[in-house]
Structure formats: C-alpha cells, structure tokens
Amino acid sequence: MNGRYRQFNPKRRFLAVDTDVLKRLDDLSKKVSYGGNPEHKKNPGDFGLTPPASP
C-alpha cells in the first residue's frame, strides 16, 4: 500500500467567506443552547441538573 502524497499543493486556498454570512452565523450561535440530560450522568447534581425520577 502506497503512502499519502506529501507535497504541498500550491493551488490550495481558503474559501472566501462573505461578512454577511459571518454575521448571520454569529447571530445564530448566540441563540443556540444545550441542556444536558440527567439520565446520562452518574451524579447529575454535580452539573446543576435535577436527578431523574427513576434512575
């Protein structure tokens, strides 16, 4: 099996991103939140979660 091609590709470039897209992504990132599931934790109280009714 041959190894990977390890030379630098001079044609490789970063994608140009529009500033409007960055602003919309920033706005969306401020609206997103995550709430953990206490059933997936051994000690949910350590994470500020209420324990499940029947662990």
N, CA and C atoms as an extended XYZ file, in Angstrom:
165
Properties=species:S:1:pos:R:3:atomname:S:1:resname:S:1:resid:I:1 pbc="F F F"
N         0.845       -1.172        0.000 N   MET     1
C         0.000        0.000        0.000 CA  MET     1
C         0.893        1.239        0.000 C   MET     1
N         0.633        2.144       -0.887 N   ASN     2
C         1.442        3.353       -1.002 CA  ASN     2
C         1.056        4.374        0.059 C   ASN     2
N         2.032        5.179        0.475 N   GLY     3
C         1.772        6.240        1.433 CA  GLY     3
C         1.033        7.394        0.784 C   GLY     3
N         0.631        8.332        1.590 N   ARG     4
C        -0.087        9.501        1.070 CA  ARG     4
C         0.877       10.418        0.349 C   ARG     4
N         0.354       11.194       -0.553 N   TYR     5
C         1.119       12.188       -1.291 CA  TYR     5
C         1.444       13.325       -0.330 C   TYR     5
N         2.706       13.622       -0.084 N   ARG     6
C         3.086       14.548        0.978 CA  ARG     6
C         3.643       15.877        0.481 C   ARG     6
N         3.448       16.224       -0.760 N   GLN     7
C         3.932       17.511       -1.236 CA  GLN     7
C         2.880       18.589       -1.032 C   GLN     7
N         3.350       19.819       -0.850 N   PHE     8
C         2.464       20.959       -0.693 CA  PHE     8
C         1.754       21.251       -2.009 C   PHE     8
N         0.461       21.506       -1.937 N   ASN     9
C        -0.322       21.838       -3.113 CA  ASN     9
C        -0.430       23.363       -3.193 C   ASN     9
N         0.249       24.018       -4.137 N   PRO    10
C         0.212       25.482       -4.210 CA  PRO    10
C        -1.158       26.036       -4.624 C   PRO    10
N        -2.037       25.197       -5.147 N   LYS    11
C        -3.365       25.646       -5.558 CA  LYS    11
C        -4.361       25.644       -4.391 C   LYS    11
N        -3.959       25.100       -3.254 N   ARG    12
C        -4.857       25.032       -2.111 CA  ARG    12
C        -5.053       26.425       -1.532 C   ARG    12
N        -6.311       26.814       -1.361 N   ARG    13
C        -6.652       28.130       -0.845 CA  ARG    13
C        -7.800       28.008        0.150 C   ARG    13
N        -7.895       28.965        1.055 N   PHE    14
C        -9.048       29.048        1.929 CA  PHE    14
C       -10.224       29.613        1.147 C   PHE    14
N       -11.404       29.179        1.512 N   LEU    15
C       -12.614       29.661        0.875 CA  LEU    15
C       -12.901       31.078        1.355 C   LEU    15
N       -13.189       31.961        0.437 N   ALA    16
C       -13.539       33.330        0.803 CA  ALA    16
C       -14.943       33.330        1.397 C   ALA    16
N       -15.090       33.927        2.584 N   VAL    17
C       -16.369       33.936        3.275 CA  VAL    17
C       -16.899       35.367        3.301 C   VAL    17
N       -18.150       35.507        2.952 N   ASP    18
C       -18.812       36.810        2.941 CA  ASP    18
C       -19.038       37.275        4.381 C   ASP    18
N       -18.854       38.557        4.654 N   THR    19
C       -19.034       39.071        6.016 CA  THR    19
C       -20.486       38.960        6.463 C   THR    19
N       -21.429       38.997        5.521 N   ASP    20
C       -22.843       38.832        5.866 CA  ASP    20
C       -23.082       37.430        6.425 C   ASP    20
N       -22.434       36.441        5.838 N   VAL    21
C       -22.567       35.063        6.314 CA  VAL    21
C       -21.989       34.947        7.722 C   VAL    21
N       -20.853       35.570        7.971 N   LEU    22
C       -20.246       35.525        9.298 CA  LEU    22
C       -21.148       36.178       10.341 C   LEU    22
N       -21.808       37.265        9.979 N   LYS    23
C       -22.704       37.938       10.916 CA  LYS    23
C       -23.910       37.060       11.233 C   LYS    23
N       -24.468       36.417       10.215 N   ARG    24
C       -25.611       35.531       10.457 CA  ARG    24
C       -25.213       34.340       11.322 C   ARG    24
N       -24.026       33.780       11.085 N   LEU    25
C       -23.561       32.666       11.906 CA  LEU    25
C       -23.337       33.108       13.350 C   LEU    25
N       -22.813       34.306       13.535 N   ASP    26
C       -22.605       34.834       14.879 CA  ASP    26
C       -23.940       35.018       15.586 C   ASP    26
N       -24.941       35.547       14.874 N   ASP    27
C       -26.272       35.722       15.460 CA  ASP    27
C       -26.888       34.377       15.840 C   ASP    27
N       -26.739       33.378       14.982 N   LEU    28
C       -27.276       32.051       15.276 CA  LEU    28
C       -26.575       31.413       16.466 C   LEU    28
N       -25.264       31.615       16.573 N   SER    29
C       -24.522       30.996       17.671 CA  SER    29
C       -24.938       31.560       19.023 C   SER    29
N       -25.461       32.774       19.049 N   LYS    30
C       -25.930       33.362       20.298 CA  LYS    30
C       -27.295       32.823       20.710 C   LYS    30
N       -28.044       32.239       19.771 N   LYS    31
C       -29.373       31.708       20.061 CA  LYS    31
C       -29.350       30.233       20.456 C   LYS    31
N       -28.277       29.547       20.180 N   VAL    32
C       -28.193       28.111       20.413 CA  VAL    32
C       -27.837       27.844       21.872 C   VAL    32
N       -28.463       26.836       22.448 N   SER    33
C       -28.118       26.437       23.809 CA  SER    33
C       -28.197       24.914       23.912 C   SER    33
N       -27.604       24.397       24.965 N   TYR    34
C       -27.607       22.956       25.186 CA  TYR    34
C       -27.984       22.685       26.630 C   TYR    34
N       -28.900       21.797       26.835 N   GLY    35
C       -29.284       21.378       28.176 CA  GLY    35
C       -28.983       19.901       28.320 C   GLY    35
N       -28.154       19.555       29.273 N   GLY    36
C       -27.764       18.159       29.458 CA  GLY    36
C       -28.918       17.290       29.919 C   GLY    36
N       -28.802       16.010       29.697 N   ASN    37
C       -29.810       15.042       30.106 CA  ASN    37
C       -29.335       14.389       31.401 C   ASN    37
N       -30.084       14.531       32.505 N   PRO    38
C       -29.631       13.960       33.775 CA  PRO    38
C       -29.542       12.438       33.751 C   PRO    38
N       -30.246       11.776       32.840 N   GLU    39
C       -30.187       10.316       32.760 CA  GLU    39
C       -28.833        9.834       32.246 C   GLU    39
N       -28.056       10.725       31.656 N   HIS    40
C       -26.762       10.339       31.108 CA  HIS    40
C       -25.606       10.626       32.064 C   HIS    40
N       -25.928       11.070       33.271 N   LYS    41
C       -24.901       11.428       34.243 CA  LYS    41
C       -24.987       10.510       35.458 C   LYS    41
N       -23.849       10.175       36.023 N   LYS    42
C       -23.840        9.385       37.240 CA  LYS    42
C       -24.284       10.243       38.427 C   LYS    42
N       -23.795       11.483       38.486 N   ASN    43
C       -24.157       12.430       39.539 CA  ASN    43
C       -24.685       13.710       38.894 C   ASN    43
N       -25.967       13.750       38.500 N   PRO    44
C       -26.484       14.922       37.780 CA  PRO    44
C       -26.447       16.204       38.603 C   PRO    44
N       -26.499       16.097       39.937 N   GLY    45
C       -26.456       17.284       40.784 CA  GLY    45
C       -25.134       18.037       40.654 C   GLY    45
N       -24.063       17.331       40.294 N   ASP    46
C       -22.760       17.975       40.114 CA  ASP    46
C       -22.770       18.945       38.930 C   ASP    46
N       -23.717       18.770       38.036 N   PHE    47
C       -23.782       19.586       36.821 CA  PHE    47
C       -24.962       20.544       36.848 C   PHE    47
N       -25.609       20.677       38.004 N   GLY    48
C       -26.747       21.572       38.125 CA  GLY    48
C       -28.014       21.029       37.506 C   GLY    48
N       -28.099       19.698       37.338 N   LEU    49
C       -29.277       19.071       36.753 CA  LEU    49
C       -30.089       18.401       37.867 C   LEU    49
N       -31.403       18.333       37.694 N   THR    50
C       -32.223       17.621       38.670 CA  THR    50
C       -32.171       16.138       38.339 C   THR    50
N       -32.027       15.293       39.363 N   PRO    51
C       -31.948       13.838       39.110 CA  PRO    51
C       -33.251       13.319       38.509 C   PRO    51
N       -33.171       12.272       37.693 N   PRO    52
C       -34.391       11.681       37.123 CA  PRO    52
C       -35.235       11.027       38.233 C   PRO    52
N       -36.538       10.870       37.973 N   ALA    53
C       -37.445       10.299       38.973 CA  ALA    53
C       -37.103        8.848       39.264 C   ALA    53
N       -36.739        8.087       38.256 N   SER    54
C       -36.379        6.683       38.471 CA  SER    54
C       -35.047        6.406       37.759 C   SER    54
N       -33.953        6.540       38.502 N   PRO    55
C       -32.643        6.359       37.856 CA  PRO    55
C       -32.397        4.925       37.412 C   PRO    55
